[in-house]
């Protein structure tokens, strides 16, 4: 009966394996593109892990240590192969299909090939693809290995040999990073250059005087092959309150030295100079190409050549022209290529504009954008979905039943802000103050809304201001611009070094400038510019009973218009990129070495900042985050960018693995140094406590960053 039973078990294993393979093939066939990207990601990580573990493996063999297993990925085992005297023994999922008669085998085990000299190392692939390991005789990562008299045991080798084996993985990762970067620079890779694309309002860069088009040619005395990442890294990991020396070349080729102190700005996770990455004039891909075309007349691949009839060569030139347009739309001339015929044509498009804030941080009323002291009302440009709590919903329901409130909940794009709380026609500064005051509480917002039929209605919406993550800002989920279409003054202000405050009532509509009727702030700005150098009259009307006029002195040389025009619709421009390519193999080695050192130093600086409390643990990226970023790069970017990213990961793994925490390589080296100083091996109990404590610490860190990765990647 034994033979039929053996045959049935064999056929059952083959059938089960066939079903699994068929299911996998069907899954792959239905998602071939996704599978290809996933495969590239896994291959990339596999290579990085393979290099690290191969370092341990090679040096262990050279030192005469018996290697029992070489695994890419952690258990449970998906696949294992070992050379035996009967051929190659293959194990598939042994932890799931256990063989009671042979515990080390699997119900899906089989042997192939001819008889040969047996080997000692089983090569494995683990189901958990976030690492790998080399299992040596006499060495365990958890607890302590059993004593062995075998001279080939890891524990029986000299401290120097053991340290060489442990350090080899880190060294191999660092060397592989150099090789990866060297390859990338030999082929050539496009990266954002160290050029200022713009500056954030109120940022250190703006206060220092940096402008769009400035190129940083030296940072902390280093000037070789700088790209934009060098600017970000120099800011993020500079010493607190210590200026960073920068040498900058302006567009007129003049060179100027700066010393800028980085700081944390609202919305930024790390300290920054406030320099914005440069953009090109080429339209990028978007998820909804039809919407982009309907709203702007532009398509992906269009290259802006002229704006408002003036030729432009850079993004910041275009931005300067647009900011001074003061019209509802601006005309752009773009070069468009036909993907089939490859012919190019010039197309004209009308891009809508908003009257926006000038480039300044609003800390006081004096910082408000104004037109000769007149501050326009605010219009909502972006409104996120308002998701109230159960308490908020009950409150809204009660209000709807008692006051017959509008069924249209939430603030919407193009709503005009008429009041917030008790403040009529609020300015941006007043919104900031009131939302902060009402943090976590019900706040009434009155708006003017135009419906689908063009009728204007006044609505009151209830919101709950909430503080943003790691920020001092309390928000209600809106973005705003100035309401330029209606010449209604929210408030007049006495700005520092600005014009004299006009005595115009809050909420009044401007009707004429020097006798010329106006119907929008665009008209007002036009007339003010036309009458520059003169004394003019501003007529206004508040209601049917209150009207009047004020004198505006335009005889001064100062420009008292601090508003600007900006695109009302999101226009996706591609990042500005420059080709970084080595002049030859020697230059590629130098570039690869320098880039590896840069990322290693950056990683250590990150850990230092983490200990100092300058970087939040929430900012760290774990396995899930790295895999997601890797997949995005593979799916959306040329392959060379993934190669470059793998170089970065390899350099970071070298640093992480050499941290002085067991069971990491650096921790094991520390234990060996302690053994050397002590003059004897640590006790079995001490080794066990250290190993388990290390695993608990590292495991907790991995769980923490993985949780943050999941939240940031899928729910943020």
C-alpha positions as CSV (number, residue, x, y, z in Angstrom):
1,X,0.0,0.0,0.0
2,X,3.0,2.3,0.5
3,X,3.7,2.7,-3.2
4,X,0.2,3.8,-4.3
5,X,0.1,6.2,-1.4
6,X,3.4,7.7,-2.4
7,X,2.2,8.1,-6.0
8,X,-1.0,9.8,-4.9
9,X,1.0,12.2,-2.7
10,X,3.3,13.0,-5.7
11,X,0.4,13.6,-8.1
12,X,-1.4,15.7,-5.5
13,X,1.7,17.9,-5.0
14,X,2.0,18.3,-8.7
15,X,-1.7,19.1,-9.1
16,X,-1.5,21.7,-6.3
17,X,1.6,23.3,-7.8
18,X,-0.1,23.4,-11.2
19,X,-3.2,25.1,-9.7
20,X,-1.0,27.7,-8.0
21,X,1.0,28.4,-11.1
22,X,-2.2,28.7,-13.2
23,X,-3.7,31.2,-10.8
24,X,-0.5,33.2,-10.8
25,X,-0.3,33.2,-14.6
26,X,-3.9,34.3,-14.9
27,X,-3.4,37.1,-12.4
28,X,-0.3,38.3,-14.3
29,X,-2.0,38.1,-17.7
30,X,-4.8,40.3,-16.5
31,X,-2.4,42.9,-15.0
32,X,0.6,42.7,-17.2
33,X,1.6,46.3,-17.0
34,X,1.3,46.4,-13.2
35,X,3.1,43.1,-12.9
36,X,6.0,44.4,-15.0
37,X,6.4,47.4,-12.7
38,X,6.1,45.3,-9.6
39,X,8.7,42.9,-11.0
40,X,11.1,45.7,-11.6
41,X,10.6,47.1,-8.1
42,X,11.2,43.7,-6.6
43,X,14.2,43.0,-8.8
44,X,15.7,46.3,-7.7
45,X,15.3,45.6,-4.1
46,X,16.4,42.1,-4.6
47,X,19.7,43.3,-6.1
48,X,20.3,45.8,-3.3
49,X,19.7,43.1,-0.6
50,X,21.6,40.5,-2.6
51,X,24.7,42.8,-2.8
52,X,24.6,43.3,1.0
53,X,24.2,39.7,1.9
54,X,26.6,38.6,-0.8
55,X,29.2,40.7,1.1
56,X,28.6,38.7,4.2
57,X,28.6,35.5,2.2
58,X,31.8,36.0,0.3
59,X,33.9,37.2,3.3
60,X,32.4,34.3,5.4
61,X,33.5,31.8,2.8
62,X,37.0,33.4,2.6
63,X,37.3,33.2,6.4
64,X,36.3,29.5,6.3
65,X,32.9,29.9,8.0
66,X,30.2,27.4,7.2
67,X,27.2,29.2,5.6
68,X,24.0,27.2,6.1
69,X,21.6,29.5,4.3
70,X,21.6,32.5,2.0
71,X,18.2,34.2,1.8
72,X,16.7,37.1,-0.1
73,X,13.7,38.1,2.0
74,X,12.7,36.9,5.4
75,X,10.8,33.7,6.3
76,X,8.4,32.1,5.8
77,X,10.4,30.4,3.0
78,X,8.8,30.6,-0.5
79,X,11.5,28.8,-2.3
80,X,14.8,27.0,-1.3
81,X,17.4,25.1,-3.3
82,X,20.2,23.0,-1.9
83,X,22.7,20.8,-3.7
84,X,22.6,17.2,-2.3
85,X,24.4,14.0,-3.2
86,X,21.2,13.0,-5.1
87,X,20.8,16.3,-7.1
88,X,19.3,19.7,-6.3
89,X,16.7,19.6,-3.6
90,X,14.0,22.2,-4.1
91,X,11.6,23.2,-1.3
92,X,8.4,25.2,-2.0
93,X,6.6,26.8,0.9
94,X,7.9,24.3,3.5
95,X,6.3,26.2,6.4
96,X,2.8,25.9,4.8
97,X,3.0,22.3,3.4
98,X,4.9,20.5,6.1
99,X,5.9,16.9,5.7
100,X,5.3,15.1,9.0
101,X,7.7,12.3,8.0
102,X,10.5,14.7,7.2
103,X,10.1,18.0,9.1
104,X,12.8,19.7,7.1
105,X,11.1,18.9,3.8
106,X,7.9,20.1,2.2
107,X,5.0,18.4,0.6
108,X,6.0,20.4,-2.4
109,X,9.7,19.3,-2.2
110,X,11.4,17.4,-5.0
111,X,14.9,16.7,-6.3
112,X,16.2,17.3,-9.8
113,X,19.5,16.9,-11.6
114,X,22.3,14.3,-11.4
115,X,24.2,13.1,-8.3
116,X,27.0,15.5,-7.3
117,X,29.1,16.5,-4.3
118,X,26.7,17.9,-1.7
119,X,26.8,21.5,-0.8
120,X,26.3,23.2,2.6
121,X,24.4,26.3,1.7
122,X,20.7,26.5,0.9
123,X,19.7,29.4,-1.3
124,X,16.3,30.8,-0.4
125,X,13.7,33.4,-1.3
126,X,11.5,34.6,1.6
127,X,7.9,35.6,1.4
128,X,8.7,38.9,3.3
129,X,10.6,40.9,0.7
130,X,12.0,43.6,2.9
131,X,15.5,42.3,3.5
132,X,17.5,39.2,3.6
133,X,20.1,37.3,5.6
134,X,23.0,34.9,5.6
135,X,22.7,32.1,8.2
136,X,26.2,31.0,9.4
137,X,26.9,28.1,11.7
138,X,27.2,29.5,15.3
139,X,25.6,32.8,14.6
140,X,22.0,33.9,15.4
141,X,20.3,37.3,15.2
142,X,17.8,36.4,17.9
143,X,19.1,34.9,21.1
144,X,22.4,33.1,21.0
145,X,23.6,30.3,18.9
146,X,24.3,26.9,20.4
147,X,27.8,26.0,21.3
148,X,29.7,24.2,18.6
149,X,33.1,22.5,18.5
150,X,33.2,22.9,14.7
151,X,36.2,25.1,13.8
152,X,34.1,26.5,10.9
153,X,31.6,27.9,13.3
154,X,31.2,31.7,13.3
155,X,31.6,31.8,17.1
156,X,34.9,30.0,16.9
157,X,36.6,32.5,14.6
158,X,38.7,35.4,15.7
159,X,37.1,38.8,16.5
160,X,38.9,40.3,13.5
161,X,37.4,37.6,11.1
162,X,34.0,38.0,12.6
163,X,34.1,41.8,12.3
164,X,35.3,41.6,8.7
165,X,32.3,39.3,7.9
166,X,29.8,41.6,9.6
167,X,31.2,44.8,8.1
168,X,31.4,43.3,4.6
169,X,27.7,43.8,3.9
170,X,27.9,47.5,4.6
171,X,31.0,47.9,2.5
172,X,29.5,46.1,-0.4
173,X,26.4,48.3,-0.2
174,X,28.5,51.4,-0.3
175,X,30.6,50.2,-3.2
176,X,27.5,49.1,-5.1
177,X,26.1,52.6,-4.6
178,X,29.2,54.1,-6.1
179,X,28.9,51.7,-9.1
180,X,25.1,52.4,-9.5
181,X,25.7,56.2,-9.5
182,X,28.7,55.8,-11.8
183,X,26.5,53.9,-14.2
184,X,23.8,56.5,-14.0
185,X,26.3,59.3,-14.8
186,X,27.9,57.4,-17.6
187,X,24.5,57.0,-19.3
188,X,23.4,60.5,-18.2
189,X,20.5,61.5,-16.1
190,X,18.4,64.7,-16.1
191,X,18.0,66.3,-12.7
192,X,16.6,69.7,-11.6
193,X,19.6,72.1,-11.5
194,X,20.5,74.3,-8.6
195,X,18.5,77.1,-9.9
196,X,16.0,79.3,-8.0
197,X,12.6,78.8,-9.6
198,X,11.0,81.2,-7.1
199,X,10.9,82.0,-3.4
200,X,8.2,81.5,-0.8
201,X,6.6,84.6,0.8
202,X,8.4,85.7,3.9
203,X,11.1,82.9,3.6
204,X,14.8,83.3,4.4
205,X,15.5,83.2,0.6
206,X,13.1,86.1,-0.1
207,X,14.4,88.2,2.7
208,X,17.9,87.6,1.6
209,X,17.0,88.8,-1.9
210,X,17.1,85.6,-4.0
211,X,15.0,85.7,-7.2
212,X,13.8,83.4,-9.9
213,X,16.6,82.5,-12.3
214,X,19.4,82.9,-9.7
215,X,21.8,79.8,-9.9
216,X,23.5,78.5,-6.8
217,X,27.0,77.7,-7.9
218,X,28.6,77.0,-4.5
219,X,27.2,75.7,-1.1
220,X,29.4,75.5,2.0
221,X,32.4,75.8,-0.3
222,X,31.4,72.9,-2.6
223,X,30.7,73.6,-6.2
224,X,31.0,70.4,-8.2
225,X,27.9,69.2,-10.1
226,X,25.3,70.8,-7.8
227,X,21.7,70.0,-8.4
228,X,18.6,71.2,-6.7
229,X,18.7,68.5,-4.1
230,X,22.0,70.0,-2.8
231,X,20.1,73.2,-1.9
232,X,17.3,71.3,0.0
233,X,19.8,69.1,1.8
234,X,22.0,72.0,2.9
235,X,19.0,73.7,4.4
236,X,17.4,70.7,6.0
237,X,20.6,69.5,7.8
238,X,22.3,72.8,8.6
239,X,22.9,73.7,12.2
240,X,20.1,75.5,13.9
241,X,20.4,79.3,13.6
242,X,23.7,79.0,11.7
243,X,23.8,80.7,8.3
244,X,24.7,78.6,5.3
245,X,27.1,80.3,2.8
246,X,25.9,80.3,-0.8
247,X,27.5,81.7,-3.9
248,X,24.9,82.8,-6.5
249,X,25.2,83.7,-10.1
250,X,22.4,86.1,-11.2
251,X,20.9,86.1,-14.7
252,X,23.2,89.1,-15.7
253,X,26.2,86.9,-14.9
254,X,27.1,88.8,-11.7
255,X,28.1,86.7,-8.7
256,X,27.0,87.5,-5.2
257,X,27.7,85.8,-1.8
258,X,24.8,85.1,0.6
259,X,24.5,83.6,4.1
260,X,21.0,82.3,4.6
261,X,19.7,80.6,7.8
262,X,17.2,77.9,7.1
263,X,14.0,77.7,9.1
264,X,10.8,75.6,9.3
265,X,7.9,77.2,7.4
266,X,4.3,76.2,7.8
267,X,3.5,73.3,5.5
268,X,7.2,72.2,5.3
269,X,8.3,69.1,7.2
270,X,11.9,70.2,7.4
271,X,13.8,73.4,7.6
272,X,14.1,75.2,4.3
273,X,15.6,78.3,2.6
274,X,12.2,78.8,0.9
275,X,13.6,78.2,-2.6
276,X,11.1,76.8,-5.0
277,X,12.2,74.1,-7.5
278,X,12.5,75.6,-11.1
279,X,10.0,74.8,-13.7
280,X,10.2,74.7,-17.5
281,X,7.7,76.2,-20.0
282,X,6.6,72.7,-21.2
283,X,3.1,71.5,-20.1
284,X,3.2,68.3,-18.1
285,X,0.8,65.3,-18.1
286,X,-2.3,65.4,-15.9
287,X,-4.9,62.9,-15.0
288,X,-7.7,64.8,-16.7
289,X,-6.3,66.2,-20.0
290,X,-9.8,67.2,-21.2
291,X,-10.4,69.4,-18.2
292,X,-7.0,71.1,-18.7
293,X,-7.8,71.8,-22.4
294,X,-11.3,73.1,-21.6
295,X,-10.1,75.5,-19.0
296,X,-6.8,76.7,-20.5
297,X,-6.6,75.5,-24.1
298,X,-3.3,73.8,-23.4
299,X,-2.3,70.2,-23.9
300,X,0.5,68.0,-22.4
301,X,3.7,68.7,-24.4
302,X,2.8,72.3,-25.4
303,X,5.8,74.6,-25.1
304,X,5.0,78.2,-24.1
305,X,6.9,80.5,-26.4
306,X,5.2,83.9,-25.8
307,X,2.9,85.5,-23.3
308,X,0.9,88.7,-23.8
309,X,2.8,89.2,-27.1
310,X,6.2,89.0,-25.5
311,X,8.7,86.1,-26.1
312,X,9.7,84.1,-23.0
313,X,12.6,81.8,-22.5
314,X,12.2,80.9,-18.9
315,X,9.3,80.2,-16.4
316,X,10.2,83.2,-14.2
317,X,10.1,85.5,-17.3
318,X,6.6,84.3,-18.0
319,X,5.6,84.6,-14.3
320,X,6.8,88.3,-14.2
321,X,4.8,89.1,-17.3
322,X,1.7,87.4,-16.0
323,X,2.0,89.0,-12.5
324,X,1.7,92.5,-14.1
325,X,-1.1,91.7,-16.5
326,X,-4.1,92.8,-14.4
327,X,-6.7,91.4,-16.8
328,X,-9.2,88.5,-16.5
329,X,-7.2,86.5,-19.0
330,X,-3.8,86.4,-20.6
331,X,-2.9,85.2,-24.1
332,X,-0.3,82.5,-24.4
333,X,1.3,81.3,-27.7
334,X,2.4,77.7,-27.5
335,X,4.3,75.4,-29.8
336,X,2.4,72.1,-30.2
337,X,3.7,69.0,-32.0
338,X,1.4,66.5,-33.7
339,X,2.3,63.0,-32.4
340,X,1.6,61.4,-35.7
341,X,3.0,63.8,-38.3
342,X,5.6,65.2,-36.0
343,X,4.8,68.6,-37.4
344,X,4.7,71.6,-35.1
345,X,2.3,74.5,-35.0
346,X,1.8,77.6,-32.9
347,X,-1.5,77.7,-31.0
348,X,-3.0,80.6,-29.1
349,X,-4.9,80.1,-25.8
350,X,-6.6,82.3,-23.3
351,X,-5.6,81.4,-19.8
352,X,-7.9,82.8,-17.0
353,X,-6.2,84.9,-14.3
354,X,-6.9,85.7,-10.7
355,X,-6.0,88.8,-8.8
356,X,-3.8,87.3,-6.2
357,X,-1.6,88.2,-3.2
358,X,1.8,89.7,-3.8
359,X,4.8,87.6,-2.7
360,X,4.7,88.4,0.9
361,X,3.8,86.7,4.2
362,X,0.8,88.3,5.9
363,X,1.8,88.8,9.5
364,X,0.0,92.1,10.0
365,X,-2.7,94.2,8.3
366,X,0.1,96.2,6.7
367,X,1.1,93.1,4.7
368,X,-2.2,92.8,3.0
369,X,-2.4,93.0,-0.8
370,X,-3.9,96.4,-1.6
371,X,-4.5,98.9,-4.4
372,X,-3.7,102.4,-3.1
373,X,-4.9,101.3,0.4
374,X,-8.0,99.5,-1.0
375,X,-8.2,95.8,-0.2
376,X,-10.7,93.8,-2.4
377,X,-13.0,91.2,-1.0
378,X,-12.0,87.5,-1.1
379,X,-13.2,84.8,-3.5
380,X,-12.8,81.1,-2.8
381,X,-10.6,79.4,-5.5
382,X,-10.2,76.0,-3.8
383,X,-12.6,74.2,-1.4
384,X,-11.9,70.8,0.0
385,X,-14.8,68.5,0.9
386,X,-16.0,69.4,4.4
387,X,-16.5,66.2,6.4
388,X,-18.1,67.2,9.7
389,X,-18.2,65.0,12.8
390,X,-21.5,63.4,14.0
391,X,-21.9,66.3,16.4
392,X,-21.5,68.8,13.6
393,X,-24.0,67.0,11.4
394,X,-26.6,67.0,14.3
395,X,-26.0,70.7,14.7
396,X,-26.5,71.3,11.0
397,X,-29.7,69.2,10.9
398,X,-31.1,71.1,13.9
399,X,-30.3,74.4,12.2
400,X,-31.9,73.3,8.9
401,X,-35.1,72.3,10.7
402,X,-35.3,75.5,12.8
403,X,-33.9,78.1,10.4
404,X,-34.7,76.5,7.0
405,X,-31.0,76.7,6.1
406,X,-29.9,75.8,2.6
407,X,-29.5,72.2,1.8
408,X,-26.3,73.0,-0.1
409,X,-23.7,72.3,2.6
410,X,-20.1,73.3,2.4
411,X,-18.1,76.1,0.9
412,X,-17.6,76.0,-2.9
413,X,-15.3,77.4,-5.5
414,X,-16.2,80.9,-6.6
415,X,-18.1,81.7,-3.4
416,X,-17.5,85.4,-2.4
417,X,-16.8,85.7,1.3
418,X,-19.3,88.2,2.8
419,X,-18.7,87.5,6.4
420,X,-16.9,85.2,8.8
421,X,-18.2,85.2,12.3
422,X,-19.2,88.7,13.2
423,X,-16.8,90.3,10.7
424,X,-18.3,91.6,7.4
425,X,-16.2,91.5,4.3
426,X,-13.2,89.9,6.0
427,X,-9.6,90.4,4.9
428,X,-7.1,87.6,4.7
429,X,-5.6,88.6,8.0
430,X,-9.0,88.7,9.7
431,X,-9.8,85.2,8.4
432,X,-6.5,83.9,9.8
433,X,-7.3,85.5,13.2
434,X,-10.9,84.3,13.4
435,X,-10.3,80.7,12.3
436,X,-7.5,80.5,15.0
437,X,-9.9,81.9,17.6
438,X,-12.6,79.4,16.6
439,X,-10.3,76.3,16.4
440,X,-12.5,73.2,16.9
441,X,-15.7,75.3,17.3
442,X,-18.7,76.0,15.1
443,X,-18.0,79.1,12.8
444,X,-20.6,80.7,10.5
445,X,-19.4,81.8,7.1
446,X,-21.7,83.9,4.9
447,X,-21.0,83.7,1.2
448,X,-22.4,85.1,-2.1
449,X,-23.0,82.2,-4.5
450,X,-23.9,82.2,-8.2
451,X,-26.1,79.2,-9.2
452,X,-26.2,77.4,-12.5
453,X,-28.8,79.9,-13.9
454,X,-26.6,82.9,-13.1
455,X,-28.6,84.1,-10.1
456,X,-26.8,85.3,-7.0
457,X,-27.8,84.1,-3.6
458,X,-26.6,84.7,0.0
459,X,-25.9,81.5,2.0
460,X,-24.6,80.8,5.5
461,X,-22.3,77.8,5.9
462,X,-21.1,76.3,9.2
463,X,-17.5,75.1,9.4
464,X,-15.2,73.9,12.1
465,X,-11.6,75.3,11.8
466,X,-9.0,72.7,12.4
467,X,-5.2,72.8,13.0
468,X,-3.1,71.3,10.3
469,X,-0.6,68.5,10.9
470,X,2.7,69.8,12.3
471,X,1.7,73.4,11.6
472,X,0.6,76.5,13.4
473,X,-2.1,77.2,10.9
474,X,-5.8,76.6,11.7
475,X,-7.7,76.1,8.4
476,X,-11.3,75.7,7.1
477,X,-10.2,74.0,3.9
478,X,-10.2,76.8,1.4
479,X,-7.9,78.7,-0.9
480,X,-8.7,82.3,-1.7
481,X,-7.9,85.0,-4.2
482,X,-9.1,88.6,-4.5
483,X,-12.5,89.3,-6.0
484,X,-11.4,91.4,-9.0
485,X,-14.6,91.1,-11.0
486,X,-16.6,93.3,-8.5
487,X,-15.1,96.7,-7.4
488,X,-16.1,96.3,-3.8
489,X,-13.7,97.3,-1.1
490,X,-13.4,95.0,1.9
491,X,-11.4,97.5,3.8
492,X,-8.9,100.3,3.4
493,X,-5.6,100.0,5.3
494,X,-2.7,102.2,6.3
495,X,0.2,100.1,5.1
496,X,3.7,100.8,6.2
497,X,5.5,102.9,3.6
498,X,2.3,102.8,1.6
499,X,-0.2,105.4,0.5
500,X,-2.4,107.4,2.8
501,X,-5.5,105.4,3.9
502,X,-8.5,106.3,1.8
503,X,-11.7,107.1,3.8
504,X,-13.9,104.6,2.0
505,X,-16.5,102.7,4.0
506,X,-16.2,99.0,4.4
507,X,-18.2,97.1,1.7
508,X,-18.5,100.2,-0.6
509,X,-18.4,99.7,-4.4
510,X,-16.0,102.0,-6.4
511,X,-18.0,103.6,-9.2
512,X,-15.5,105.9,-10.9
513,X,-11.8,106.9,-11.0
514,X,-11.3,110.5,-12.0
515,X,-14.7,110.6,-13.7
516,X,-14.3,107.4,-15.6
517,X,-16.8,104.7,-14.7
518,X,-15.3,101.4,-13.5
519,X,-17.0,98.0,-13.0
520,X,-14.1,95.9,-11.7
521,X,-10.7,96.2,-9.9
522,X,-9.1,95.6,-13.3
523,X,-10.7,98.9,-14.5
524,X,-9.6,100.6,-11.3
525,X,-5.9,99.5,-11.7
526,X,-6.0,100.6,-15.4
527,X,-7.2,104.1,-14.5
528,X,-4.8,104.5,-11.6
529,X,-1.9,103.6,-13.9
530,X,-3.2,105.9,-16.6
531,X,-3.4,108.8,-14.2
532,X,0.0,108.3,-12.5
533,X,1.5,111.6,-11.4
534,X,-1.8,113.3,-10.9
535,X,-4.3,114.0,-8.2
536,X,-7.5,112.0,-8.9
537,X,-11.0,111.5,-7.4
538,X,-12.3,108.1,-6.3
539,X,-16.1,107.8,-6.3
540,X,-17.9,105.2,-4.3
541,X,-21.3,104.0,-3.2
542,X,-22.2,102.0,-0.1
543,X,-26.0,101.7,-0.5
544,X,-28.9,103.8,-1.8
545,X,-28.3,106.5,0.8
546,X,-24.5,106.6,1.3
547,X,-22.2,107.7,-1.5
548,X,-19.2,109.9,-1.7
549,X,-15.7,110.6,-3.1
550,X,-12.1,110.8,-1.9
551,X,-9.0,112.3,-3.3
552,X,-6.1,109.9,-4.3
553,X,-2.6,111.5,-4.7
554,X,-0.8,109.7,-7.5
555,X,2.0,112.3,-7.7
556,X,4.4,110.2,-5.8
557,X,6.9,107.9,-7.5
558,X,6.1,104.9,-5.4
559,X,4.0,102.0,-6.8
560,X,1.1,101.5,-4.3
561,X,-0.3,98.4,-6.0
562,X,0.8,95.3,-4.2
563,X,-1.5,92.8,-5.8
564,X,-0.5,90.6,-8.7
565,X,-2.1,88.4,-11.4
566,X,-1.7,84.7,-11.3
567,X,-3.1,81.7,-13.2
568,X,-6.7,81.0,-12.0
569,X,-6.4,77.4,-13.2
570,X,-3.8,74.9,-12.3
571,X,-1.3,74.8,-15.2
572,X,1.1,71.8,-14.8
573,X,4.6,72.8,-16.0
574,X,7.3,70.1,-16.2
575,X,10.2,70.6,-13.8
576,X,13.3,72.3,-15.4
577,X,15.9,69.6,-15.8
578,X,19.6,69.6,-16.9
579,X,21.6,66.6,-18.2
580,X,24.2,65.4,-15.7
581,X,26.6,63.2,-17.6
582,X,30.2,62.2,-16.8
583,X,33.0,63.1,-19.3
584,X,34.3,59.6,-19.1
585,X,34.8,56.5,-16.9
586,X,37.1,58.3,-14.4
587,X,34.8,61.2,-14.1
588,X,31.9,58.8,-13.6
589,X,33.7,57.1,-10.7
590,X,34.4,60.5,-9.1
591,X,30.8,61.6,-9.5
592,X,29.5,58.2,-8.2
593,X,31.8,58.4,-5.2
594,X,30.8,62.0,-4.3
595,X,27.1,61.2,-4.7
596,X,27.4,58.2,-2.5
597,X,29.2,60.2,0.2
598,X,26.6,62.9,-0.1
599,X,23.7,60.5,0.6
600,X,25.6,58.7,3.4
601,X,26.3,62.0,5.1
602,X,22.7,63.0,4.5
603,X,21.4,59.8,6.2
604,X,23.6,60.4,9.2
605,X,22.5,64.0,9.3
606,X,18.9,62.8,9.3
607,X,19.5,60.5,12.3
608,X,21.3,63.3,14.1
609,X,18.4,65.7,13.5
610,X,16.0,63.0,14.6
611,X,17.9,62.6,18.0
612,X,18.0,66.5,18.3
613,X,14.3,66.7,17.7
614,X,14.7,68.7,14.5
615,X,13.1,66.0,12.4
616,X,9.9,64.2,13.4
617,X,9.9,60.3,13.4
618,X,6.8,60.7,11.2
619,X,9.0,62.1,8.5
620,X,11.0,58.9,8.2
621,X,10.1,56.5,5.3
622,X,9.9,52.7,5.9
623,X,9.6,49.7,3.6
624,X,6.1,50.5,2.4
625,X,6.9,54.1,1.6
626,X,10.1,53.1,-0.2
627,X,8.3,50.5,-2.3
628,X,5.5,53.0,-3.2
629,X,8.0,55.6,-4.3
630,X,9.9,52.9,-6.2
631,X,6.7,51.8,-8.0
632,X,5.8,55.4,-8.8
633,X,9.3,56.0,-10.3
634,X,9.2,52.8,-12.3
635,X,5.6,53.5,-13.6
636,X,6.1,57.2,-14.4
637,X,9.8,57.9,-15.1
638,X,12.5,56.6,-17.4
639,X,14.4,53.6,-16.0
640,X,17.5,55.5,-15.3
641,X,15.7,57.3,-12.5
642,X,15.0,54.0,-10.8
643,X,18.7,53.0,-11.1
644,X,19.6,56.3,-9.5
645,X,17.0,55.7,-6.7
646,X,18.4,52.3,-6.0
647,X,21.8,53.9,-5.6
648,X,20.3,56.1,-2.9
649,X,18.7,53.2,-1.2
650,X,21.9,51.2,-1.3
651,X,23.8,54.1,0.4
652,X,21.0,54.5,3.0
653,X,21.0,50.7,3.8
654,X,24.8,50.9,4.3
655,X,24.2,53.6,7.0
656,X,21.2,52.0,8.6
657,X,22.8,48.6,8.9
658,X,25.9,50.0,10.6
659,X,23.9,51.7,13.4
660,X,25.2,50.4,16.8
661,X,22.0,48.5,17.5
662,X,21.8,44.7,17.6
663,X,20.8,42.8,15.5
664,X,22.0,45.3,12.9
665,X,25.6,44.9,11.6
666,X,26.8,47.9,13.6
667,X,25.3,46.5,16.8
668,X,27.1,43.2,16.3
669,X,30.4,45.0,15.8
670,X,29.8,46.9,19.1
671,X,29.2,43.6,20.9
672,X,32.5,42.2,19.4
673,X,34.3,45.3,20.5
674,X,32.9,44.8,24.0
675,X,34.1,41.2,23.9
676,X,37.6,42.4,22.9
677,X,37.7,45.0,25.7
678,X,36.3,42.4,28.3
679,X,38.8,39.8,27.1
680,X,36.1,37.1,27.0
681,X,32.9,36.2,25.3
682,X,29.7,37.8,26.7
683,X,27.6,35.4,28.7
684,X,24.8,33.5,26.9
685,X,22.2,35.4,29.0
686,X,23.7,38.8,28.1
687,X,23.9,38.0,24.4
688,X,20.2,36.9,24.5
689,X,19.0,40.0,26.3
690,X,20.9,42.3,23.9
691,X,19.6,40.5,20.8
692,X,16.0,40.4,21.9
693,X,16.1,44.0,23.1
694,X,17.5,45.1,19.7
695,X,14.9,43.2,17.8
696,X,12.1,44.7,19.9
697,X,13.5,48.2,19.3
698,X,14.1,47.8,15.5
699,X,10.8,45.9,15.1
700,X,8.9,48.7,16.9
701,X,10.6,51.3,14.7
702,X,9.7,49.4,11.5
703,X,6.1,49.0,12.6
704,X,5.9,52.8,13.4
705,X,7.3,54.0,10.1
706,X,5.3,51.4,8.2
707,X,2.1,52.7,9.8
708,X,3.0,56.2,8.9
709,X,3.9,55.1,5.3
710,X,0.5,53.5,4.9
711,X,-1.3,56.6,6.3
712,X,0.8,59.0,4.2
713,X,0.6,56.8,1.0
714,X,-3.0,55.8,1.0
715,X,-5.0,58.0,3.4
716,X,-3.2,61.4,3.5
